[in-house]
Amino acid sequence: MSANRYSPPLVQGAYAAPAVEGAVHATVTIPGSKSLTNRELVIAAIADGPGRLIAPLHSDDSRRMIEALRALGTVIEEDDTGGAFGPDLIVTPASLVGGTTIDCGQAGTVMRFIAPLAGLAAADVHLTAHESALHRPMGALISALRDLGVDVDDEGTWALPFAIRGHGHIRGGRIEIDASASSQFVSGLLLAAPRFDVGLHLVHTGEHLPSLPHIDMTIESLSRRGIRIERPAVGEWLVEAGVPRAKEIVIEPDLSNAAPFLGAALVTGGSVSVTGWPVHSTQPGHLLPEILQAMGAHVARHSGTLTVRAGNGIRGLDIDLSAASELTPTIAGLAAFADRPTTIRGIGHIRLHETDRIAALVANIRALGGEAEDLGDGLRILPRELHGGAWVAFHDHRMATTGALIGLRVPGVEIDDIGTTAKTLPEFTLLWERMLRGDSA
């Protein structure tokens, strides 16, 4: 075993999106889920003994989480017997020490999950992030931590960077939070809650709670390790104090990262299969088969493989994506080639991701000659003949992959920074080009 040796492949800089003339037919294997990997890393760090994550994601976001937990005293080692996308991880809990600075990079899961954990540390923990992520909402979480008795020094900014004055424990109890800006506020508090002195009674007070599947994912991950969580009402959670059980956990493929690959089947009139598709999943990407079917695809599952085959063109649709907003860029890319306008609703919170995703999609589609309208809480795409040109990633991995998807049918699309895909899928260009060759990847 090694402490930190594996480095996933990475292509950086401008990328001429490959265009294809014929239909794509391929089978693709997608690396592990970022959302599951980072949740399981946090739970393993506060468990009752060493645990193993099998087939975890190795990306910039997961690396940031590993570095953050190591800085707090957790021992994380790489087991070289891991799979094709990197080693398994052995996580050995230890007392959370603090006395450190943690750079969250662009990772929302790191800044929102580590902040509550840092309150359990025995000394100060300073949290910061990449300059492109300092705008991401943190105020509701800072307020909730203060309500729990955690000393947070943000110099009045309600944003990163800030310091948490750790005292080795958090009492817990009942608090209220408006998590309308991000479900990660709820998940971050739930993940640390078992180690609070009296557990946690968390009540969401806002009118809207985005990405509910991600909260379900957090609850399921804790429950499988023996932590009891009750939901007495919508937007209310009771977490009993306890110590999560150490376990071996197999990480599912990242279903949202599969979206542009499956979308390639519709854009090119072909078929793409993704291996290892789970029968049940709390990942928002689990809604992809239903959504793609509504857009005209034929979808089939067989022996753990999901196959999406193009039908008679791409159908436009009117859809609320509040439960799976991270799929918006791929669906918008498909909508640019649809037979009618597409309206995507319920996604206003994606303005606060790596970039304002609604504005970025509208600007990029218009730059290629398309027509798109910002609806405030969503966007509307009217299909038009597109032409080549610059596609700006805006430091956002999902912007970059959507540019590649559109580029399959529009020659001359150039993505300004394909390296942004390293956030959750460093192997993107390798897998994309294998798919276009028809290889099994």
C-alpha positions in Angstrom: 0.0 0.0 0.0 1.1 3.6 -0.6 0.0 6.9 1.0 -0.6 8.8 -2.3 0.8 7.5 -5.5 -1.9 7.3 -8.1 -2.3 10.2 -10.6 -5.2 9.9 -13.1 -4.6 11.0 -16.7 -5.2 14.6 -17.5 -5.5 16.6 -20.7 -5.4 20.3 -20.3 -5.9 23.4 -22.4 -8.0 23.9 -25.6 -9.6 20.9 -27.1 -11.0 20.5 -30.6 -14.2 18.5 -30.1 -14.1 15.5 -32.4 -17.0 15.5 -35.0 -18.3 12.3 -36.4 -20.2 11.6 -39.6 -21.7 8.2 -38.8 -23.4 6.7 -35.8 -21.5 5.9 -32.6 -21.7 2.4 -31.3 -19.7 1.6 -28.2 -19.6 0.3 -24.6 -18.2 2.5 -21.9 -17.2 1.9 -18.3 -17.4 5.1 -16.1 -15.3 5.6 -13.0 -16.8 5.9 -9.5 -19.3 8.4 -8.3 -17.8 11.6 -6.9 -20.8 12.2 -4.6 -20.6 8.7 -3.2 -16.8 8.7 -2.9 -16.7 11.9 -0.9 -19.5 10.9 1.4 -18.0 7.6 2.1 -14.6 9.1 2.8 -16.1 11.4 5.4 -18.1 8.6 7.1 -15.1 6.2 7.0 -13.0 8.9 8.8 -15.4 8.9 11.8 -16.1 5.2 11.8 -15.2 2.7 14.6 -12.2 1.2 12.7 -10.4 0.9 9.4 -12.6 0.6 6.2 -12.1 0.2 2.5 -13.5 2.0 -0.4 -13.6 -0.2 -3.5 -13.5 1.5 -7.0 -13.5 5.0 -5.6 -13.3 8.0 -7.9 -9.8 9.5 -8.3 -10.3 13.1 -9.4 -9.5 16.6 -8.3 -12.6 16.7 -6.0 -11.9 13.4 -4.4 -8.2 14.3 -4.0 -9.2 17.5 -2.2 -11.3 15.5 0.2 -8.5 13.0 0.8 -6.1 15.8 1.5 -8.6 17.5 3.8 -9.2 14.4 5.9 -5.5 13.7 6.1 -4.9 17.2 7.3 -7.4 16.5 10.1 -5.5 13.4 11.2 -7.2 10.6 9.2 -4.9 8.0 7.7 -5.8 7.2 4.1 -3.7 4.7 2.1 -3.9 3.5 -1.5 -4.2 -0.3 -2.1 -2.5 -1.1 -5.4 -4.8 -4.1 -6.0 -7.5 -1.6 -7.1 -9.2 -1.5 -10.5 -8.7 0.1 -13.9 -9.4 3.6 -12.7 -7.0 3.6 -9.7 -6.4 1.9 -6.3 -8.9 1.2 -3.6 -8.6 3.4 -0.5 -8.0 2.1 3.1 -9.3 4.7 5.6 -8.2 4.5 9.2 -9.9 6.9 11.6 -8.0 8.9 14.2 -8.7 11.8 16.5 -9.4 15.0 14.5 -6.5 17.3 15.3 -7.0 20.6 13.5 -4.2 23.2 13.5 -4.3 23.2 9.7 -5.4 25.0 6.6 -7.6 23.2 4.0 -7.8 24.3 0.4 -11.2 23.0 -0.9 -10.3 23.8 -4.5 -13.5 24.0 -6.5 -15.2 21.1 -4.6 -18.5 22.1 -3.0 -18.6 18.7 -1.2 -15.3 19.4 0.5 -16.2 22.9 1.7 -19.7 21.9 2.9 -18.8 18.5 4.3 -15.5 19.4 6.0 -16.8 22.5 7.8 -19.0 20.6 10.2 -16.3 18.0 10.7 -13.8 20.7 11.5 -16.0 21.7 14.5 -15.1 18.3 16.0 -11.3 18.9 15.7 -9.2 19.8 18.7 -7.8 23.0 17.2 -8.4 25.7 14.6 -9.1 24.7 11.0 -8.9 27.4 8.3 -10.9 26.7 5.2 -10.3 28.4 1.8 -10.9 27.5 -1.9 -9.9 28.3 -5.4 -10.7 31.9 -6.3 -13.3 30.7 -8.8 -15.2 29.0 -5.9 -15.1 31.7 -3.2 -18.5 32.9 -4.4 -20.2 29.6 -3.6 -22.8 30.0 -0.9 -21.7 29.1 2.7 -23.7 31.6 4.8 -26.5 29.2 5.8 -24.0 26.6 6.9 -22.0 29.1 8.9 -25.2 30.2 10.6 -26.2 26.6 11.4 -22.8 25.8 12.8 -23.0 28.8 15.1 -26.4 27.7 16.3 -24.8 24.4 17.2 -22.2 26.3 19.3 -19.3 26.1 16.8 -17.1 29.2 16.8 -16.7 30.4 13.2 -14.6 33.4 12.3 -15.6 34.6 8.8 -14.8 38.3 9.5 -18.4 39.2 8.7 -18.3 37.9 5.1 -20.5 34.8 5.4 -18.3 33.2 2.9 -14.9 31.5 2.4 -12.2 31.8 3.6 -13.0 31.4 7.3 -11.7 29.7 10.4 -13.4 27.2 12.6 -12.2 27.2 16.2 -12.4 23.5 17.0 -12.9 22.4 20.6 -13.0 18.7 20.1 -16.8 18.2 20.2 -20.1 19.7 19.1 -23.1 19.3 21.4 -25.7 19.1 18.7 -29.5 19.4 19.2 -32.2 21.1 17.2 -31.4 23.7 14.6 -33.1 25.3 11.6 -31.5 26.0 8.2 -32.6 27.3 4.9 -30.8 25.0 2.4 -32.5 26.4 -0.7 -29.1 27.3 -2.2 -27.6 23.8 -1.8 -28.6 20.4 -0.5 -24.9 20.0 0.5 -25.6 22.1 3.6 -28.0 19.4 4.8 -25.7 16.5 3.8 -22.7 18.1 5.5 -24.5 18.4 8.8 -26.0 14.9 8.6 -22.6 13.3 7.9 -21.0 14.8 11.0 -24.1 14.5 13.2 -23.5 11.0 14.5 -20.5 12.3 16.4 -22.3 15.2 18.0 -22.8 14.7 21.7 -26.6 14.4 21.4 -27.1 13.9 17.7 -28.9 16.3 15.5 -32.5 17.5 14.9 -32.3 19.4 11.6 -35.2 21.3 10.1 -35.1 22.9 6.6 -37.1 26.2 6.6 -36.9 27.3 3.0 -39.6 26.8 0.4 -37.3 24.9 -2.0 -34.8 22.1 -1.4 -32.8 21.2 -4.5 -31.2 17.8 -5.3 -33.2 15.7 -2.9 -31.6 12.5 -4.2 -28.2 13.7 -2.8 -29.8 14.0 0.6 -31.2 10.5 0.2 -27.7 9.3 -0.8 -26.3 10.7 2.5 -29.0 9.1 4.6 -28.5 5.7 2.8 -24.7 5.9 3.2 -25.1 6.5 7.0 -27.8 4.0 7.5 -25.8 1.1 5.9 -23.2 1.8 8.6 -25.7 1.5 11.4 -26.6 5.2 12.0 -30.3 5.6 12.7 -32.0 8.6 11.0 -35.7 9.4 11.2 -37.6 11.7 8.9 -40.7 12.9 10.9 -41.7 15.3 8.2 -40.7 16.6 4.8 -37.5 18.6 5.3 -36.8 17.3 8.8 -34.3 14.8 10.0 -33.4 13.3 13.4 -29.9 11.7 13.6 -29.0 9.6 16.7 -25.6 10.0 18.2 -23.3 7.0 17.5 -20.2 5.8 15.7 -20.6 4.5 12.2 -19.5 1.0 11.6 -16.3 0.4 9.5 -17.1 -1.4 6.3 -16.0 -2.3 2.8 -18.0 -0.1 0.4 -18.2 -0.5 -3.3 -18.6 2.8 -5.1 -21.1 2.9 -8.0 -20.1 4.4 -11.4 -20.9 8.1 -11.6 -24.2 8.1 -13.4 -24.2 11.8 -14.1 -20.8 11.5 -15.7 -22.3 8.9 -17.9 -24.8 11.5 -19.3 -22.7 12.9 -22.2 -21.7 9.4 -23.3 -25.3 8.2 -23.4 -26.3 11.5 -25.0 -23.8 10.7 -27.8 -26.1 7.9 -28.9 -29.0 10.4 -29.6 -26.8 13.0 -31.2 -25.2 10.6 -33.7 -28.1 8.2 -34.2 -26.2 5.3 -32.7 -26.1 3.3 -29.5 -24.0 3.5 -26.3 -23.9 1.1 -23.4 -22.6 1.8 -19.9 -21.5 -1.1 -17.8 -22.2 -1.5 -14.0 -25.4 0.5 -14.0 -27.0 -0.2 -10.6 -30.6 -1.5 -10.3 -31.2 0.9 -7.4 -29.3 4.2 -6.8 -29.8 7.5 -5.0 -27.6 9.3 -7.6 -29.6 11.9 -9.6 -28.1 10.3 -12.7 -30.4 7.3 -12.1 -33.1 9.4 -13.7 -31.3 9.5 -17.0 -33.0 6.5 -18.6 -36.4 8.0 -18.0 -35.3 11.4 -19.3 -33.6 10.1 -22.4 -36.6 7.9 -23.2 -38.8 11.0 -23.0 -36.4 12.6 -25.5 -37.0 9.8 -28.0 -34.3 7.2 -27.0 -34.8 3.5 -26.7 -33.5 2.3 -23.4 -32.7 -1.3 -22.2 -31.0 -2.9 -19.3 -29.4 -6.3 -19.4 -27.0 -7.9 -16.9 -26.0 -4.7 -15.3 -25.5 -2.8 -18.5 -27.7 0.1 -19.6 -28.0 0.6 -23.4 -29.3 3.8 -25.0 -30.2 3.6 -28.7 -31.3 6.5 -30.8 -34.9 6.6 -32.0 -36.4 8.7 -34.7 -34.7 12.0 -33.8 -34.5 13.9 -30.5 -37.8 15.1 -29.0 -37.9 18.5 -27.2 -39.6 18.5 -23.8 -40.8 20.6 -20.9 -39.1 19.2 -17.7 -38.5 20.1 -14.1 -34.9 19.0 -13.3 -34.8 20.3 -9.7 -34.1 16.7 -8.5 -31.3 16.2 -11.0 -30.1 19.6 -11.9 -26.5 18.4 -12.6 -27.9 16.8 -15.7 -29.0 20.2 -17.1 -25.9 20.8 -19.3 -26.3 17.4 -21.1 -30.0 17.8 -21.6 -29.5 21.3 -22.9 -26.9 20.0 -25.4 -29.4 17.4 -26.6 -32.1 20.0 -26.8 -30.0 22.0 -29.3 -30.7 19.2 -31.9 -34.4 18.5 -30.9 -37.4 18.7 -33.1 -39.1 21.3 -31.0 -38.2 23.7 -28.2 -37.2 22.4 -24.8 -37.9 24.1 -21.4 -35.9 23.1 -18.3 -37.3 24.4 -15.0 -36.6 24.3 -11.3 -32.8 24.8 -11.6 -32.2 28.3 -10.4 -29.7 27.0 -7.8 -27.3 25.9 -10.6 -26.3 29.6 -11.0 -24.2 29.1 -7.8 -22.2 26.1 -9.0 -18.7 26.3 -10.5 -20.2 29.0 -12.7 -23.7 30.4 -13.4 -24.6 27.3 -15.5 -27.8 28.8 -16.9 -26.1 31.9 -18.2 -23.1 29.9 -19.4 -25.3 27.5 -21.4 -27.3 30.4 -22.9 -24.1 32.2 -23.9 -22.4 29.2 -25.4 -25.4 28.0 -27.4 -26.0 31.5 -28.8 -22.3 31.8 -29.7 -22.7 28.7 -32.0 -25.7 30.3 -33.7 -28.4 28.6 -31.6 -31.2 30.3 -29.7 -31.6 30.0 -25.9 -33.4 32.1 -23.3 -32.7 32.6 -19.7 -35.9 32.0 -17.7 -34.5 32.9 -14.3 -35.3 29.5 -12.7 -34.4 27.7 -15.9 -33.8 28.0 -19.6 -35.5 27.5 -22.9 -33.7 26.1 -26.0 -35.1 26.6 -29.5 -33.3 24.3 -32.0 -31.4 26.2 -34.8 -28.7 25.3 -37.2 -25.4 25.5 -35.3 -21.9 26.3 -36.5 -18.4 25.8 -35.2 -16.8 28.2 -32.8 -15.5 28.7 -29.3 -17.2 26.9 -26.4 -16.2 28.4 -23.0 -15.9 26.0 -20.1 -16.1 28.7 -17.4 -14.0 26.5 -15.0 -16.9 24.0 -15.1 -16.5 20.3 -15.9 -20.1 19.9 -17.1 -19.8 22.9 -19.5 -16.7 21.2 -21.0 -18.4 17.8 -21.6 -21.5 19.5 -23.1 -19.2 21.2 -25.6 -17.8 17.9 -26.6 -21.3 16.4 -27.0 -22.5 19.3 -29.3 -19.2 19.0 -31.2 -20.1 15.5 -32.3 -22.5 17.0 -34.8 -21.1 20.4 -35.3 -17.6 20.5 -36.8 -15.2 23.2 -35.5 -16.3 23.4 -31.9 -13.3 24.2 -29.7 -13.5 23.9 -25.9 -11.3 26.5 -24.3 -10.2 24.3 -21.3 -10.9 20.6 -21.3 -8.8 20.3 -18.2 -11.9 21.3 -16.1 -13.1 17.7 -16.5 -10.4 16.7 -14.0 -12.8 17.8 -11.3 -14.9 14.6 -11.6 -13.6 12.7 -14.6 -9.9 13.1 -15.5 -10.2 10.3 -18.0 -12.9 12.1 -20.0 -11.0 12.7 -23.3 -9.5 9.2 -23.2 -13.0 7.6 -22.7 -14.6 9.9 -25.2 -12.2 9.1 -28.0 -12.3 5.4 -27.3 -16.1 5.6 -27.5 -15.8 7.4 -30.9 -13.5 4.6 -32.1 -16.2 2.0 -31.1 -13.8 0.5 -28.5 -15.0 -1.2 -25.3 -13.7 1.2 -22.7 
